[in-house]
Amino acid sequence: MAVWQQDTTDALEDGDPDHMIPGPQFMPPVKFRGNKKICYFAVVFDAQGPDTITQVSHQVYNPMGNVQQLDGYSTGSGWFQWDQRYRYQVIGSNYYEVNDEDDKTAARETLQAAYLAGLVTFNDATWEEVDYMLSQDEAKLFWGCADNYYNYPAGWFKVMTTAFDHNNNPSDPVVSTYYNVPVAAFELDFNAIDYGDIALNYWKPISGDITFGTSDRPTARNIGNTYLKIAIEQNDMSIGTSLVNGVDRWDVKYGARLGDNSDDWREYEPYEEVVLPNHLPLCNTRKLDFKIQVLKAWSGSTYNGTMTLTAEPWWGD
């Protein structure tokens, strides 16, 4: 048997389009409630003839939920709810007909493209042997497709492929894997923070909420396939510094937190990147709170600046 997975892009795997690393690798949708089609292929052989094979089952299992690298490295802590549990089944009920020259050509070209891309797992056979069996109408290519959703965790998915004949007798399963490339990403429902009027020397908070779409109440939601932390950096809005006891001091300070735990506030100065301490799990939505303290500024003046928020993957502490 020869088995593999591919996506619908011209490269067959958008996670490694130049095929530098063996095995299928796929990018996640990186879109809220988005999905991505993955197709599961198998070339199967039966000593009694390929037409005795009726369908192929692909059992798909989650990766280790905190797998970070292509070599399967795990931190040993983190997303235990995902660890290698059964995800779904794909039935390969589509097939190319044997004894049909057009279908035979299509089957051989499909196998060859996947083989040249480094996607195929062979079970006690070579590409040349499997290709020959297809050319002689001794083997049959089956496939089926399923959607992978935006919140499926990053890492190596295991696929157990089993063929069934007309008497429902199963073949020995063949195990293959594909890699869901880690992408840390979040979506925000705001593009600016209006601090409003400020009383000098006092912290002024701006509270968020968990309702996505209320731009005056900041919210963040995870649209990637890893747990993540949020990093924040702001400039000084041209407020500048003052010389205090011979040392330059920023005349503005900032604060931010994810969620509503008072211990999670992080305060920072301009141009200092700070990483908020708590993580944002897969497909979760949390509120973002901000605060500002101005120590010195011109009365009645308006100040504008920039804020940069960045997603950092979190694999467990």
Helices and strands as residue ranges (DSSP letters): E 2-6, E 25-26, E 35-45, G 50-52, E 53-61, G 80-82, E 86-92, E 94-95, H 101-116, E 121-122, H 127-135, E 139-149, E 155-165, E 174-180, E 186-188, E 204-206, E 219-222, E 228-234, E 241-244, E 247-250, E 252-258, G 262-264, E 266-268, E 274-275, E 285-294, E 307-313
